[in-house]
Amino acid sequence: MHHAVQAAIAHFPDRGHAIKELARTDDNFRSLCEDLTEAQAALARWERSNSPVGAERCDEYRILVRDLAAELAAELDRHAQG
């Protein structure tokens, strides 16, 4: 299983089957999973940073992770209804 799909499942453990299925059949959804994984990794790097802009970047990446997770949830909901 692709690491981005695993990361999405970690974010939404109760929707693991739907995530696997949608990622298997939808390139855009899989790309969204990859975006979430990259944003989470960037957030983790900034959280460890001693940079003067570290706190600001953490805030930005937290918002990005939240927004990407919401977009993933919306896609899962659309798929479940379809």
GUDO-630577 format. One record per residue (C-alpha): residue number from 1; residue in one letter; x, y, z. Coordinates in nm, 3 decimals, m for minus. Example, Ala and Ser with C-alpha at 12.3 -4.5 7.8 and 13.67 -1.06 7.14 Angstrom:
<atoms>
ATOM:resi:resn:X:Y:Z
ATOM:1:A:1.230:m0.450:0.780
ATOM:2:S:1.367:m0.106:0.714
</atoms>
This chain:
<atoms>
ATOM:resi:resn:X:Y:Z
ATOM:1:M:0.000:0.000:0.000
ATOM:2:H:0.127:0.345:m0.087
ATOM:3:H:0.262:0.549:0.207
ATOM:4:A:0.027:0.840:0.131
ATOM:5:V:m0.273:0.609:0.149
ATOM:6:Q:m0.148:0.476:0.482
ATOM:7:A:m0.114:0.832:0.611
ATOM:8:A:m0.470:0.912:0.506
ATOM:9:I:m0.592:0.599:0.684
ATOM:10:A:m0.401:0.705:0.995
ATOM:11:H:m0.589:1.037:0.978
ATOM:12:F:m0.927:0.865:0.924
ATOM:13:P:m0.890:0.513:1.069
ATOM:14:D:m1.264:0.443:1.060
ATOM:15:R:m1.268:0.504:0.684
ATOM:16:G:m0.972:0.286:0.588
ATOM:17:H:m1.158:0.060:0.348
ATOM:18:A:m1.313:0.355:0.162
ATOM:19:I:m0.975:0.529:0.141
ATOM:20:K:m0.807:0.218:m0.003
ATOM:21:E:m1.084:0.172:m0.258
ATOM:22:L:m1.096:0.534:m0.371
ATOM:23:A:m0.716:0.562:m0.387
ATOM:24:R:m0.706:0.247:m0.600
ATOM:25:T:m0.948:0.389:m0.856
ATOM:26:D:m0.903:0.769:m0.845
ATOM:27:D:m0.572:0.937:m0.933
ATOM:28:N:m0.692:1.274:m0.802
ATOM:29:F:m0.783:1.128:m0.464
ATOM:30:R:m0.446:0.954:m0.444
ATOM:31:S:m0.279:1.286:m0.524
ATOM:32:L:m0.476:1.450:m0.245
ATOM:33:C:m0.348:1.180:m0.007
ATOM:34:E:0.006:1.260:m0.121
ATOM:35:D:m0.051:1.633:m0.062
ATOM:36:L:m0.171:1.559:0.291
ATOM:37:T:0.134:1.342:0.357
ATOM:38:E:0.371:1.612:0.232
ATOM:39:A:0.199:1.882:0.438
ATOM:40:Q:0.217:1.664:0.750
ATOM:41:A:0.587:1.602:0.689
ATOM:42:A:0.654:1.973:0.640
ATOM:43:L:0.466:2.052:0.959
ATOM:44:A:0.677:1.799:1.150
ATOM:45:R:0.997:1.955:1.011
ATOM:46:W:0.887:2.305:1.110
ATOM:47:E:0.786:2.186:1.456
ATOM:48:R:1.148:2.070:1.507
ATOM:49:S:1.295:2.389:1.358
ATOM:50:N:1.468:2.660:1.556
ATOM:51:S:1.402:2.911:1.280
ATOM:52:P:1.264:3.252:1.379
ATOM:53:V:0.974:3.191:1.137
ATOM:54:G:0.913:2.838:1.265
ATOM:55:A:0.598:2.917:1.465
ATOM:56:E:0.447:3.105:1.172
ATOM:57:R:0.521:2.819:0.931
ATOM:58:C:0.375:2.568:1.179
ATOM:59:D:0.053:2.767:1.187
ATOM:60:E:0.042:2.776:0.807
ATOM:61:Y:0.102:2.402:0.773
ATOM:62:R:m0.151:2.318:1.046
ATOM:63:I:m0.412:2.509:0.846
ATOM:64:L:m0.304:2.334:0.525
ATOM:65:V:m0.323:1.990:0.691
ATOM:66:R:m0.668:2.074:0.829
ATOM:67:D:m0.791:2.193:0.489
ATOM:68:L:m0.651:1.892:0.304
ATOM:69:A:m0.807:1.656:0.559
ATOM:70:A:m1.141:1.831:0.511
ATOM:71:E:m1.108:1.794:0.135
ATOM:72:L:m1.029:1.424:0.174
ATOM:73:A:m1.334:1.380:0.398
ATOM:74:A:m1.553:1.558:0.143
ATOM:75:E:m1.427:1.331:m0.136
ATOM:76:L:m1.495:1.025:0.078
ATOM:77:D:m1.846:1.152:0.152
ATOM:78:R:m1.914:1.215:m0.218
ATOM:79:H:m1.792:0.867:m0.303
ATOM:80:A:m2.009:0.710:m0.032
ATOM:81:Q:m2.318:0.888:m0.167
ATOM:82:G:m2.246:0.811:m0.529
</atoms>
